[in-house]
Amino acid sequence: MNPEIRDKYQAVIGLEVHCQLLTESKAYSSDSAEYGGLPNTNLSVITLAHPGTLPRINKKVVEMAVKMGLATNCDITRHNVYARKNYFYPDLPKGYQLTQDKTPICVNGHLVVKNENGEDSHIGITRIHMEEDAGKSMHLPGETETLVDYNRAGVPLIEIVSEPDLRDSTEAYNYMVEIRRLVRYLEICDGNMEEGSLRCDANVSVMLKGADKYGTKVEVKNMNSFRNVQRAIEHEIERQIEIIEAGGQVEGETRGFDANTGTTSGQRSKETMNDYRYFPEPDLPPLVIEKEWLNRIQSSMPSLPQALYNKFVNDFGLPEYDAAVLTDTKEIALYFEELCKHTKNYKAASNWVMGPVKSYLNELQLHMKDFPLQPESIAEIVALVDENKVSHSVAAKKIFPYLLEHPGMSPHQVAVERNLLQDSDSDSLQKVVAEVLAANPKKVAEYKAGKQSLIGMFMGDIMKKTKGKADPKVANQLLREGLNA
């Protein structure tokens, strides 16, 4: 699209994110909520809505919803009433969905994310409400019938509805990344879009810059990755601009995204108002969140990524890049935080975690919980380098790999037993320097004639003679003194 035409318009985006909660049982019954079971095995008469059965509130669902609300700076609704959402649900045996309407459990929150210019944007959270998932309709190749697996029916969800505050696809991408990071820090959802435990619908419209009225909203579905969320929004923005530029009008509708073509296509027209015929759920009593219960949930909250990010930047003096990488996953952030209790060289500690530690995990496709070395071991490696007892190269290439295979040993013990401690004795190094210079009279002459780059060659020879044990700082100083004599 012509950049000048594109620049005339402002996109307006809101996201609706469904998070499948990591409870053992379903939202309103004791049926297993485990993923991946044989079809139609995690069922009971409650899920199947047999007459005379009654749902019950899953306490863990409430606590997880409140945690997400606290993490997104929401107000917590103390008096909650459940609702029935009546709609055509071919894969919910009840024929309606248990959800919340008038009293969502969390309201008026916000998240801070980066836009395409790298600037902070405050994205409002309209509401977070609890509800149950539907089952799964399946169509086998060559078959005309629809098969339904009810295992997922009744699995607990929270729906996070943003304000239409997002202004570009990058903001939307970063918003989704932050949502996933929060649910993983809180351990309430695994955040896996490919398996459907995190799902997103995007509401997209465009308007001329400076206009005071939003354009017609289009809902986009079927996006199964963060990248596809970004692609779908980008395509939809351009599609709507092209329609307006051609003199047409954007129709309010629901569209599906095709990841293969990167385009959206119409699925059904959007009515001005969905008549879901909500009414209060008669089989569930009102849910009252007492102050004491709310306090207990607040006290159980873990350190969140933004707080850890600020701590790493402000208290530890790390670059923003380091802080962002270290807080990407909870396990690595907490490992680094513990590491910093045993060393004051925070930057070196950061380099070790972002470098050798993460490389090891990535190479073997392991999680941080599988890492064999305690933070104290990494702190001791940092100390050995800081005290010039070993070089960073020796620490990274010899001590660290050996420790991974022998995690019961200490770094100092490895350095001693494998004869890796640096030689900082000036007298012994002076002899080595003298031998190297005596063996290369022509190169010495070239250096003195101005070829300063030869210092690297001399240092290489010194390291070879000492088998890498020479203290580089001491050796370099003695070498320069010898060359300039």
HELIX and SHEET records of a PDB file:
HELIX    1   1 PRO A    3  ARG A    6  1                                   4    
HELIX    2   2 LYS A   59  ALA A   71  1                                  13    
HELIX    3   3 TYR A  150  ARG A  152  5                                   3    
HELIX    4   4 SER A  169  LEU A  186  1                                  18    
HELIX    5   5 PHE A  226  GLU A  245  1                                  20    
HELIX    6   6 LYS A  291  SER A  299  1                                   9    
HELIX    7   7 PRO A  305  ASN A  310  1                                   6    
HELIX    8   8 LYS A  311  ASP A  315  3                                   5    
HELIX    9   9 GLU A  320  LEU A  326  1                                   7    
HELIX   10  10 LYS A  330  LEU A  339  1                                  10    
HELIX   11  11 TYR A  346  TRP A  352  1                                   7    
HELIX   12  12 VAL A  353  VAL A  357  3                                   5    
HELIX   13  13 LYS A  358  LEU A  364  1                                   7    
HELIX   14  14 MET A  368  ASP A  370  5                                   3    
HELIX   15  15 PRO A  375  ASP A  386  1                                  12    
HELIX   16  16 HIS A  392  VAL A  394  1                                   3    
HELIX   17  17 ALA A  395  ILE A  399  3                                   5    
HELIX   18  18 PHE A  400  GLU A  405  1                                   6    
HELIX   19  19 PRO A  411  GLU A  417  1                                   7    
HELIX   20  20 SER A  426  ALA A  438  1                                  13    
HELIX   21  21 PRO A  441  LYS A  448  1                                   8    
HELIX   22  22 GLN A  452  LEU A  454  5                                   3    
HELIX   23  23 ILE A  455  LYS A  465  1                                  11    
HELIX   24  24 PRO A  472  LEU A  483  1                                  12    
SHEET    1   A 9 ASP A  75  ILE A  76  0                                        
SHEET    2   A 9 CYS A 106  LYS A 114 -1                                        
SHEET    3   A 9 ASP A 120  GLU A 132 -1                                        
SHEET    4   A 9 PRO A 156  SER A 162 -1                                        
SHEET    5   A 9 TYR A   9  GLN A  20 -1                                        
SHEET    6   A 9 LEU A 198  LEU A 208 -1                                        
SHEET    7   A 9 VAL A 218  MET A 223 -1                                        
SHEET    8   A 9 GLU A 253  ASP A 258  1                                        
SHEET    9   A 9 THR A 263  SER A 269 -1                                        
SHEET    1   B 2 HIS A  79  ASN A  80  0                                        
SHEET    2   B 2 LEU A 287  VAL A 288 -1                                        
SHEET    1   C 3 TYR A  96  GLN A 100  0                                        
SHEET    2   C 3 TYR A  82  ASN A  86 -1                                        
SHEET    3   C 3 PHE A 279  PRO A 280 -1                                        
SHEET    1   D 2 LYS A 136  MET A 138  0                                        
SHEET    2   D 2 LEU A 147  ASP A 149 -1                                        
END                                                                             
